[in-house]
Amino acid sequence: MNTAPASRTDASAPSAHRVPGQHRRAVPASELPHHTDLLAHPDPATVAGAAAVENLLRCWVREAGLPAPEDGATLRIELPASAAALLVPIHYWSPTGSHRFGLPQLVGAPSQSPPVDAVTLAALLARETTATEPRTDTLATSTSGLASASTPTPISTSASTSVSAPDLVARVADSLRRTATFVTDRREHPDDGPDRFLSAEQSLLLGHPLHPTPKSREGLTDAEAALYSAECRGSFPLHWLAVDPSVLASDSAWTERGRLVPASHLTERLALDGSPSRPQLPDGHAILPVHPWQLREARQRPPIAALFDAGLLRDLGPLGSPWHPTSSLRTVHRTGAPAMLKLSLALRITNSRRENLRKELHRGLEVHRLLRAGLSTRWHSVHPDFDIVRDPAWLAVDTPGGDPLSGLDVVIRHNPFAPSDDVTCVAGLTALLPTAHAAPPAPSAHPSYPAHPSYPAYPTHPVHPAHPVHPAHSVHLAHQTPSTPAPHSMHPTHATHPVHLSHALGSSARRLETAVGAPRSRLADIVTRLAARTGRPRGAVSAEWFLRYLEHVVRPVLWLDSEAGIALEAHQQNTLVLLDADGWPKGGRYRDNQGYYFRESHRAELDAQLPGIGLASDTFVPDQVADERFVYYLGINNVLGLIGAFGSQRLADEGLLLAAFRRFLTEAASGPARLRTALTDHLLDSPVLRCKANLLTRLRGLDELVGPVETQSVYVTIANPLHS
């Protein structure tokens, strides 16, 4: 049981002056000059390049611990390994890390030189990490009001910390190219389909904003990527295999009308749906679905090829109606089907090859059985609107000797969503959709911002609070040149010109305006629509939306950790929010058969509810490991990432939402109904937090599905924006 601390200002806590980025006030976005947003550029390659640059810069700022510059306008990044430095225009500095940047320039480069592109930036940053590893435990220094790189520490030369710079650069280039294709396709085919869950899964065109290679698909041809990518709204029939019972492994707790349904019966039903004829199955054989790309790859593996040669696996070919990839690519969905299928897919996607592990199959089924043993009744008595998307059945293939054979494992996941259900993963809700552009401001002569007749204005216009603009109305405001212009080498030239703006944005002391045509998100659309309908400022609507999210989605996840000792890997892509007809949060779901951390301190209690739990699934971890991962996935990635989306999209003041989150955590950690989760204490009391470092993880060449949980990825120390 975690006891509440006596004081939230423990004198023994590390000084805030030793925390990167916490000693300077970030200049509010409304005080920064007017910029163009390249994510709305009409050229998809420019959009993709700008997005890739911003991702790399956000990663470097977080993982190197760079502070906010004093002038709030330009970030200086020292590159000692290359005897160079970068000047990066700041469009928005976020206390939670959701910064927006312009394209960087090399210091001292000729004025006509182009800005640094994503591939060059990746190579430069990789050189720094090859020679040195960024520090995150000491305060970065500053020169002339510009944030500089923190003092480096030599990187270990052991195999476990080997640096893979060429691999990073290649994957950045691949991710950039894929993103350009996705943006092109979506602009040509902008309309969503009738299945709202599937449409939300197809909305992540730019991917994880704090990952260096979010859309890398090495191993796929362009034609395959069009079929197998959710971003292109691809679809394809699955390939099916007949599996001899001597090498079949499966388990099921799927029930219908109280009767158990074997996994093989479920897959046969799914294969027959939409198939013109029944597949010819030998007696006793099960039918197993395989991703078409995976089958081609898996058949080259000698153990699997031997099973085909022996007749223990038989190729039935493609069967049934097409399936659609979801945002993870390997999980496929078909409207109206009772189940989704989580397939093995040996592509490197973000930080791992996405092949199912046998322990993960056991883990998903184990959680389903634990919930049915009584835990869900207790949970839903307090939080009836939240649940886990269940993984109650699976099939796989063993060797003739009974050893697990990787590459063909499949999870049968319950599909609880009707096409009309408004449900979306949080990552899809906050994702910017670079699908439109608008009338431009005056062209910039600065090389960082190539002039183009269709650039939209970047949204940073203050509106005096004494003269609020009704959100349903449009106004014309003259763009003002900053009163203290920055040097020409750091900022574009701004001409005074009218810019058409709409939808006032509430803030703590002012309202901001968003330019028509700037990249939007589903979240921004919802908030803007609610503000227009209610006549309230968008900041107030955003705050209420956020508070409802905390109650309907975050509090149930905290309860599960508190009362059952189960911490969920509830990052934004694994967390689904259910919306009512107006767009307010009304419930949530968690999906993933990998991301469970059973606390070692709760082993006896969990084993009493489900004897033998954890033996096959390898899910118990030390409490300190569960704490670190829970803080990152739920605290940093999910909630702080959501706050950052509200702020960087000019919907609300991040400071106000951080204060609301602190109040929520304080209330959850106190009183007779307090939740016994360490997450509240960590987020409220610690001046620093442990955070996954995706750039360093990629440079180390780590696979998050390989090895002990403690060493599957790189974690660094960052400033805690909740700590006061």
C-alpha positions in Angstrom: 0.0 0.0 0.0 1.3 3.4 -0.9 1.0 6.0 1.7 0.5 9.7 0.9 3.6 11.9 1.4 3.6 14.3 4.3 4.5 17.2 2.0 4.5 17.8 -1.7 7.6 20.0 -1.3 10.1 17.5 0.2 13.4 19.3 0.9 15.3 16.2 0.1 13.9 16.1 -3.5 16.4 17.1 -6.2 16.6 20.8 -7.0 14.6 22.0 -10.0 17.7 23.8 -11.1 19.3 20.4 -11.9 16.4 19.5 -14.2 16.8 20.1 -17.9 14.5 22.7 -19.3 12.8 23.7 -16.0 14.7 26.9 -15.1 13.4 29.2 -17.8 10.0 30.5 -18.6 8.8 29.4 -22.1 7.5 32.3 -24.1 3.8 31.9 -24.8 3.0 31.0 -28.4 0.8 34.1 -28.8 3.9 36.3 -28.2 5.9 34.7 -31.0 5.9 36.0 -34.6 3.7 34.8 -37.4 5.0 31.7 -39.2 3.9 29.4 -42.0 3.0 25.8 -41.3 4.7 23.4 -43.8 2.3 20.6 -42.7 -0.3 22.3 -44.8 2.0 22.8 -47.9 0.4 21.6 -51.2 3.4 19.5 -52.0 3.2 16.2 -50.0 6.9 15.7 -50.1 7.4 19.0 -48.3 4.8 18.0 -45.8 6.5 14.7 -45.1 9.9 16.3 -44.9 8.7 19.0 -42.4 7.0 16.4 -40.3 10.1 14.2 -40.2 12.3 17.2 -39.2 9.9 18.1 -36.4 9.8 14.6 -35.1 13.6 14.4 -34.9 13.9 17.8 -33.2 11.3 16.9 -30.6 13.1 13.6 -29.9 16.4 15.4 -29.6 15.1 18.2 -27.4 13.5 15.6 -25.0 16.4 13.1 -25.0 19.2 15.6 -24.8 17.3 17.7 -22.2 17.4 21.0 -24.0 15.8 23.9 -22.2 13.5 26.5 -23.6 15.5 29.4 -25.0 15.2 32.7 -23.3 13.9 34.6 -26.3 11.4 31.8 -27.0 12.0 32.2 -30.7 15.0 30.2 -31.8 16.7 27.1 -30.5 20.4 26.6 -31.0 21.6 23.0 -31.2 25.3 22.5 -30.9 26.8 19.7 -33.0 30.4 19.3 -31.7 31.0 16.0 -33.5 30.5 17.9 -36.8 32.0 21.2 -35.6 28.6 22.8 -36.4 25.4 24.2 -34.9 21.8 24.5 -36.0 19.4 27.4 -35.5 15.8 26.2 -35.3 12.8 28.5 -35.5 10.3 27.8 -32.7 6.7 28.0 -33.7 5.4 26.7 -30.3 7.3 25.6 -27.2 5.4 23.1 -25.2 5.9 22.3 -21.5 4.9 18.7 -22.2 7.2 18.3 -25.2 4.7 18.8 -28.1 6.8 21.5 -29.7 6.3 22.9 -33.2 9.4 23.8 -35.1 10.4 25.3 -38.4 13.2 24.0 -40.7 16.7 24.4 -39.2 19.6 26.3 -40.7 23.3 25.6 -40.3 25.0 28.4 -38.5 27.3 30.2 -40.9 25.7 28.7 -44.0 25.4 31.1 -47.0 22.0 32.9 -47.1 20.9 31.1 -50.2 21.6 27.7 -48.6 18.5 25.4 -48.3 17.4 24.4 -44.8 18.6 21.2 -43.3 16.4 18.3 -44.5 15.3 15.3 -42.4 17.8 12.8 -43.7 20.7 15.2 -43.2 19.4 16.1 -39.7 19.2 12.4 -38.8 22.8 11.9 -39.9 24.0 14.9 -37.9 22.2 13.8 -34.8 23.4 10.2 -35.2 27.0 11.5 -35.4 26.6 13.2 -32.1 25.2 10.1 -30.5 27.9 7.9 -32.1 30.5 10.0 -30.4 28.6 11.0 -27.3 25.3 10.3 -25.5 23.2 13.2 -24.5 23.0 13.9 -20.8 19.6 14.3 -19.2 20.5 14.5 -15.5 22.1 17.9 -15.5 20.9 21.3 -16.6 21.8 22.3 -20.2 23.7 25.6 -20.6 22.7 28.5 -22.7 24.6 31.0 -24.8 23.2 34.4 -25.9 19.7 33.5 -25.1 19.7 30.3 -27.3 19.4 26.8 -25.9 22.5 24.8 -26.5 23.1 21.1 -26.5 23.7 19.6 -23.0 27.0 18.4 -21.9 27.7 15.0 -23.5 28.8 11.8 -21.8 30.8 9.2 -23.6 28.7 6.4 -24.9 29.5 2.8 -23.9 31.1 0.7 -26.5 29.6 -2.5 -25.3 27.4 -4.5 -27.7 24.3 -3.7 -25.7 24.7 0.0 -26.5 26.0 -0.3 -30.1 25.0 2.6 -32.3 23.2 2.0 -35.6 23.5 5.4 -37.4 23.2 4.1 -41.0 20.1 2.1 -40.1 18.5 5.2 -38.5 19.2 7.4 -41.5 17.8 4.7 -43.9 14.6 4.3 -41.9 14.1 8.1 -41.6 14.3 8.3 -45.4 11.9 5.4 -45.8 9.4 6.8 -43.3 9.5 10.2 -45.0 8.9 8.7 -48.5 6.0 6.6 -47.1 4.5 9.6 -45.4 4.5 11.6 -48.7 2.6 8.8 -50.3 0.1 8.6 -47.6 -0.6 12.4 -47.7 -0.9 12.3 -51.5 -3.4 9.4 -51.3 -5.5 11.0 -48.6 -5.7 14.3 -50.4 -6.9 12.5 -53.5 -9.4 10.4 -51.5 -10.4 12.5 -48.5 -13.8 10.9 -47.6 -14.0 8.5 -44.7 -16.0 5.2 -45.0 -19.1 4.3 -43.0 -17.3 2.4 -40.3 -16.3 5.0 -37.7 -13.8 2.8 -35.8 -12.0 1.9 -39.0 -11.9 5.5 -40.2 -10.3 6.5 -37.0 -7.7 3.8 -37.3 -6.9 5.1 -40.8 -6.3 8.7 -39.7 -2.7 8.5 -38.4 -1.0 9.8 -41.5 2.0 11.3 -39.7 2.4 8.8 -36.9 3.9 9.1 -33.4 5.1 12.8 -33.0 8.0 11.7 -30.8 9.4 8.9 -32.9 12.2 9.4 -35.5 10.8 6.8 -38.0 7.0 6.5 -37.4 6.1 5.4 -40.9 9.0 3.2 -41.9 7.9 0.1 -43.7 11.2 -1.5 -44.8 10.4 -4.7 -46.6 7.2 -3.6 -48.3 7.1 -2.7 -52.0 5.1 0.3 -52.9 2.3 -1.9 -54.3 2.3 -3.9 -51.0 2.3 -0.8 -48.9 -0.9 0.4 -50.7 -2.7 -2.8 -49.8 -1.3 -3.4 -46.3 -1.3 0.2 -44.9 -4.2 1.7 -43.0 -3.1 5.1 -44.1 -4.0 4.2 -47.7 -7.2 2.5 -46.6 -5.8 -0.7 -47.9 -7.7 -4.0 -47.8 -6.8 -7.6 -48.8 -8.0 -11.2 -48.3 -6.1 -13.2 -45.8 -4.2 -16.3 -46.7 -5.3 -19.5 -44.9 -3.5 -22.7 -43.9 -4.7 -26.1 -42.9 -2.9 -27.2 -39.8 -2.4 -30.8 -38.8 -3.7 -31.4 -35.3 -0.2 -32.9 -34.3 1.4 -29.4 -34.7 -1.6 -27.2 -33.7 -1.4 -25.2 -30.5 -4.5 -23.3 -29.5 -6.6 -22.1 -26.5 -10.0 -20.4 -26.1 -12.2 -18.9 -23.5 -14.6 -17.5 -26.2 -18.2 -18.3 -25.2 -21.5 -17.9 -27.0 -24.7 -18.4 -25.0 -22.6 -19.9 -22.2 -20.9 -22.5 -24.4 -17.2 -22.6 -25.1 -16.3 -22.1 -28.8 -12.9 -23.6 -29.8 -10.5 -21.2 -31.6 -10.5 -23.4 -34.7 -14.3 -23.1 -35.0 -14.0 -19.3 -34.9 -11.3 -19.2 -37.6 -13.3 -21.5 -39.9 -16.4 -19.3 -39.5 -14.3 -16.2 -40.3 -12.7 -17.9 -43.4 -16.1 -18.9 -44.8 -17.6 -15.4 -44.4 -17.7 -14.1 -48.0 -16.1 -17.2 -49.5 -17.9 -18.6 -52.5 -17.0 -22.2 -51.5 -16.1 -24.1 -48.4 -12.4 -24.9 -48.1 -11.5 -28.6 -48.3 -10.1 -29.3 -44.9 -8.6 -32.8 -44.1 -10.3 -34.4 -41.1 -9.2 -32.9 -37.8 -7.3 -30.1 -39.3 -7.7 -26.5 -38.2 -7.7 -23.5 -40.5 -5.3 -20.7 -39.6 -5.2 -17.2 -41.1 -1.9 -15.6 -42.1 -1.0 -12.2 -43.4 -0.1 -12.6 -47.1 3.3 -10.8 -46.7 4.1 -12.9 -43.6 3.4 -16.2 -45.4 5.8 -15.4 -48.1 8.5 -14.5 -45.6 7.7 -17.4 -43.2 7.9 -20.1 -45.9 11.6 -19.2 -46.3 12.3 -20.3 -42.7 13.6 -23.9 -42.6 11.4 -25.2 -39.7 8.2 -23.9 -41.4 9.3 -25.0 -44.9 9.8 -28.5 -43.4 6.2 -28.6 -42.1 4.9 -27.8 -45.6 7.2 -30.5 -47.1 5.9 -33.0 -44.6 2.2 -32.1 -45.3 1.6 -30.9 -41.8 0.8 -27.4 -43.2 -1.2 -27.1 -46.3 -1.7 -23.9 -48.3 -5.4 -23.2 -48.9 -4.8 -19.8 -50.6 -6.7 -16.6 -50.1 -10.3 -17.0 -48.8 -13.2 -14.8 -47.8 -13.9 -11.1 -47.9 -11.1 -8.6 -47.6 -9.8 -7.4 -44.2 -8.6 -3.9 -43.4 -5.4 -3.1 -41.5 -5.8 -1.0 -38.4 -3.3 1.5 -37.1 -0.9 -1.3 -36.0 -0.9 -2.8 -39.5 -0.8 -6.4 -38.2 -4.3 -6.3 -36.5 -7.0 -6.5 -39.2 -10.6 -5.6 -39.0 -13.7 -6.4 -41.1 -16.9 -4.5 -40.6 -19.5 -6.7 -39.0 -17.2 -9.5 -38.2 -17.4 -10.8 -34.5 -13.6 -10.7 -34.2 -10.5 -8.9 -35.2 -7.3 -10.8 -35.9 -4.0 -9.9 -34.6 -1.5 -11.5 -37.0 2.2 -12.0 -36.9 4.0 -9.6 -39.2 7.8 -9.6 -39.3 8.1 -6.0 -40.5 10.1 -3.5 -38.4 7.5 -1.0 -37.3 8.6 1.7 -34.9 10.6 -0.2 -32.3 10.1 -3.9 -33.1 9.4 -6.6 -35.5 5.7 -7.3 -35.0 5.5 -11.0 -34.6 3.3 -12.4 -31.8 5.2 -14.2 -29.0 3.6 -17.2 -27.4 3.7 -15.7 -24.0 1.6 -12.8 -25.3 -1.0 -15.2 -26.6 -1.2 -16.7 -23.1 -1.2 -13.2 -21.5 -4.3 -11.9 -23.4 -6.3 -15.0 -22.6 -5.1 -14.9 -19.0 -6.4 -11.3 -18.6 -9.7 -12.3 -20.1 -10.1 -15.2 -17.7 -9.0 -13.1 -14.7 -11.7 -10.5 -15.6 -14.3 -13.1 -15.9 -13.3 -14.6 -12.6 -14.8 -11.6 -10.8 -12.4 -8.7 -11.4 -14.6 -7.2 -14.1 -17.6 -7.2 -11.8 -15.7 -5.2 -9.2 -14.2 -2.9 -11.7 -17.5 -2.2 -13.6 -19.4 -1.6 -10.3 -17.2 1.6 -10.0 -16.4 2.3 -13.6 -19.1 0.8 -15.9 -18.0 2.7 -19.0 -14.5 1.3 -19.3 -13.3 -2.2 -20.3 -10.5 -4.1 -22.0 -11.0 -5.3 -25.6 -10.7 -9.0 -24.9 -8.3 -11.5 -26.6 -10.1 -14.7 -25.6 -8.7 -17.2 -28.2 -5.6 -17.9 -30.2 -4.0 -20.4 -32.6 -0.4 -21.2 -33.3 1.9 -23.8 -34.8 4.4 -26.0 -32.9 7.2 -28.2 -34.2 6.6 -32.0 -34.3 8.5 -32.1 -31.0 6.0 -29.7 -29.4 8.2 -26.6 -29.2 6.6 -23.2 -30.1 7.3 -22.1 -33.7 7.3 -18.4 -34.2 5.9 -16.6 -37.2 2.3 -18.0 -37.6 0.8 -17.2 -34.2 -2.6 -15.4 -34.4 -4.8 -13.8 -31.7 -8.6 -13.8 -32.1 -9.7 -10.4 -30.6 -13.3 -9.7 -29.8 -14.8 -6.9 -31.9 -17.2 -4.9 -29.7 -17.8 -2.0 -32.1 -20.7 -1.4 -34.4 -19.9 0.7 -37.5 -21.9 3.6 -36.0 -20.0 3.6 -32.7 -17.9 6.8 -32.4 -14.7 5.3 -31.0 -11.2 6.3 -31.7 -7.7 5.7 -30.3 -6.4 8.9 -28.7 -3.5 9.0 -31.2 -6.0 9.2 -34.0 -8.1 11.8 -32.2 -5.1 14.2 -31.8 -3.4 13.4 -35.1 -2.9 16.4 -37.4 -4.4 15.7 -40.8 -2.3 17.5 -43.4 -5.1 17.4 -46.0 -5.8 21.0 -46.8 -4.1 24.3 -47.5 -5.3 27.8 -47.7 -4.7 31.4 -48.9 -1.1 32.4 -48.0 0.4 35.3 -46.1 2.9 37.4 -48.0 5.7 35.2 -49.4 8.8 35.0 -47.2 12.2 35.8 -48.6 14.0 33.7 -46.0 15.5 30.4 -47.2 14.0 28.5 -44.3 10.6 29.1 -45.7 10.5 28.8 -49.5 7.8 31.0 -50.9 4.8 29.3 -52.2 1.5 30.8 -53.3 -0.6 28.3 -51.1 1.1 28.6 -47.7 -1.4 29.0 -44.8 -0.6 31.2 -41.9 0.7 29.5 -38.8 -1.7 30.2 -36.0 -0.3 32.5 -33.4 -2.5 35.6 -33.4 -3.5 37.1 -30.1 -7.0 38.6 -29.8 -7.5 41.1 -27.0 -9.8 39.5 -24.3 -11.8 42.7 -24.1 -13.0 42.1 -27.6 -13.9 38.4 -27.8 -14.6 36.9 -31.2 -17.7 34.6 -31.3 -16.5 31.2 -32.4 -19.2 31.0 -35.1 -18.0 34.2 -36.7 -15.1 35.0 -39.0 -12.9 38.1 -38.8 -10.1 39.8 -40.6 -7.1 40.7 -38.6 -4.0 42.5 -39.9 -0.9 40.5 -39.2 1.6 42.7 -37.2 5.3 42.5 -37.6 6.9 41.7 -34.2 7.8 44.9 -32.3 11.3 43.6 -31.8 12.2 41.9 -35.0 14.6 38.9 -34.8 17.8 39.0 -36.9 17.2 38.1 -40.6 19.2 35.0 -40.2 16.8 33.6 -37.7 13.3 34.6 -38.9 11.4 35.2 -42.1 10.5 38.6 -43.2 6.9 39.5 -42.4 4.8 41.9 -44.5 1.7 43.4 -43.1 -1.3 41.8 -44.7 -4.8 40.7 -43.9 -5.3 37.1 -42.9 -8.7 35.5 -42.8 -9.3 33.8 -39.4 -12.1 32.0 -37.7 -13.0 30.3 -34.4 -11.8 32.1 -31.3 -9.7 30.0 -29.0 -10.0 30.5 -25.2 -6.9 30.9 -23.1 -6.1 31.9 -19.5 -5.7 35.6 -20.4 -6.5 35.9 -24.2 -7.9 34.2 -27.2 -5.9 32.8 -30.0 -6.9 32.5 -33.6 -6.2 29.6 -36.0 -5.6 30.2 -39.7 -8.0 28.6 -42.1 -6.3 25.7 -43.8 -3.8 24.9 -41.0 -3.5 21.2 -40.3 -6.4 20.1 -38.1 -7.2 17.1 -36.0 -10.4 15.4 -35.1 -10.0 16.8 -31.6 -9.8 20.3 -32.9 -12.9 19.8 -35.0 -14.8 18.5 -32.0 -13.8 21.3 -29.7 -14.5 24.0 -32.4 -17.9 22.5 -33.1 -18.8 22.4 -29.4 -17.6 26.0 -28.9 -19.7 27.2 -31.8 -22.8 25.4 -30.6 -22.4 26.5 -26.9 -21.0 30.0 -27.5 -18.1 29.2 -25.1 -14.5 29.8 -25.8 -12.5 26.8 -27.1 -10.2 26.9 -24.1 -13.2 26.4 -21.7 -14.6 23.6 -23.9 -11.1 22.0 -24.1 -10.8 22.1 -20.3 -14.2 20.4 -19.8 -13.4 17.8 -22.5 -10.1 17.0 -20.7 -11.7 16.7 -17.3 -14.3 14.3 -18.7 -11.5 12.3 -20.3 -9.7 12.0 -17.0 -12.9 10.7 -15.3 -14.0 8.3 -18.0 -10.6 7.0 -19.2 -7.8 7.7 -16.8 -9.5 7.1 -13.5 -10.5 3.5 -14.4 -7.0 2.7 -15.4 -5.7 4.0 -12.1 -8.3 1.9 -10.3 -7.1 -1.3 -12.0 -3.5 -0.6 -10.8 -4.7 0.3 -7.3 -7.1 -2.5 -6.6 -5.7 -5.3 -8.8 -2.0 -4.5 -9.1 -2.2 -4.5 -12.9 -0.6 -1.5 -14.7 -1.7 -1.1 -18.3 0.6 0.0 -21.2 -2.0 2.6 -21.9 -0.3 4.8 -24.5 -2.3 6.8 -26.9 -2.6 4.2 -29.6 -3.7 1.5 -27.2 -6.2 3.7 -25.5 -9.6 4.1 -27.2 -12.1 6.8 -26.2 -15.8 6.4 -26.7 -17.6 9.7 -27.7 -21.2 10.7 -27.3 -23.2 12.3 -30.1 -21.8 15.7 -29.3 -18.2 14.5 -29.1 -17.7 14.4 -25.3 -15.9 11.4 -23.8 -18.3 8.9 -22.3 -16.1 5.8 -21.9 -13.0 4.1 -22.8 -11.4 0.8 -23.9 -7.9 -0.6 -23.6 -6.5 -2.9 -26.3 -3.3 -4.9 -26.3 -2.3 -8.4 -25.3 1.3 -7.4 -24.8 1.0 -4.4 -22.5 0.2 -5.7 -19.0 2.4 -5.4 -16.0 1.4 -7.6 -13.0 3.0 -6.2 -9.9 5.1 -8.6 -8.0 3.6 -7.2 -4.8 0.2 -8.5 -5.9 1.3 -12.0 -7.0 -0.5 -13.8 -4.1 -3.8 -11.9 -4.6 -3.8 -12.5 -8.4 -2.9 -16.1 -8.0 -5.7 -16.6 -5.6 -8.1 -15.3 -8.2 -6.6 -17.3 -11.1 -4.3 -20.1 -10.0 -1.1 -20.3 -12.0 -1.4 -16.8 -13.4 1.8 -15.6 -14.9 3.5 -18.9 -15.3 3.0 -19.1 -19.1 2.6 -15.4 -19.8 5.7 -14.1 -17.9 3.8 -11.0 -16.9 4.9 -10.3 -13.3 7.5 -7.6 -12.9 9.1 -5.8 -10.0 7.0 -2.9 -8.8 9.7 -0.4 -9.7 9.6 -1.6 -13.3 5.8 -1.3 -13.3 6.0 2.2 -11.9 8.5 3.4 -14.6 6.4 2.0 -17.5 3.1 3.1 -16.0 4.4 6.7 -15.5 5.6 6.8 -19.1 2.7 5.1 -20.9 -0.2 6.6 -19.0 1.3 9.7 -17.5 3.7 11.0 -20.2 2.6 9.5 -23.5 -1.1 9.5 -22.9 -2.2 12.4 -20.6 0.7 14.8 -21.1 0.7 14.0 -24.8 -3.0 14.9 -24.8 -2.3 18.2 -23.0 0.4 18.9 -25.5 -2.0 18.3 -28.4 -4.5 20.8 -26.9 -1.7 23.4 -26.5 0.2 22.9 -29.8 -3.1 23.0 -31.7 -4.0 26.3 -30.0 -7.1 24.8 -28.3 -6.1 25.5 -24.7 -3.4 26.8 -22.4 -1.2 23.9 -21.3 -0.6 25.5 -18.0 -4.3 25.4 -17.2 -4.7 21.7 -18.2 -1.6 20.8 -16.2 -3.1 22.5 -13.1 -6.3 20.5 -13.7 -4.4 17.3 -14.0 -2.6 18.1 -10.7 -5.9 18.6 -9.0 -7.2 15.4 -10.4 -4.2 13.4 -9.2 -4.3 15.1 -5.8 -7.9 14.2 -5.3 -7.3 10.6 -6.5 -4.4 10.3 -3.9 -6.3 11.6 -0.9 -9.5 11.0 1.1 -11.3 7.9 2.1 -11.7 6.7 -1.5 -8.0 7.3 -2.4 -6.5 5.1 -5.1 -3.5 3.1 -3.9 -1.4 3.6 -7.0 2.2 4.9 -6.9 1.6 6.8 -10.2 -0.1 9.7 -8.4 2.9 10.1 -6.0 5.4 9.9 -8.8 3.6 12.5 -11.0 2.9 14.9 -8.2 6.1 14.7 -6.1 9.1 13.9 -8.4 10.8 16.8 -10.2 11.9 14.4 -12.9 10.3 11.5 -14.7 11.7 8.5 -16.5 10.7 8.6 -20.2 11.2 6.3 -23.2 13.7 7.7 -25.7 12.6 6.5 -29.1 15.6 8.1 -30.9 18.2 6.5 -28.7 16.2 3.2 -28.8 16.5 3.2 -32.6 20.1 4.2 -32.5 20.8 1.3 -30.2 19.1 -1.1 -32.6 16.9 -2.5 -29.8 13.7 -4.5 -30.4 11.1 -3.9 -27.7 9.8 -7.5 -27.9 13.2 -9.1 -27.3 14.9 -9.6 -23.9 13.9 -8.6 -20.4 11.3 -5.9 -20.0 13.8 -3.8 -18.1 16.2 -3.5 -21.1 14.0 -3.6 -24.1 14.2 0.2 -24.7 16.2 3.2 -23.6 14.8 5.4 -20.9 16.0 8.9 -20.0 15.2 11.4 -17.3 13.1 14.5 -18.2 11.7 17.4 -16.3 8.3 16.8 -14.8 6.0 19.6 -16.0 3.5 18.8 -13.2 6.1 19.4 -10.4 5.8 22.9 -8.9 
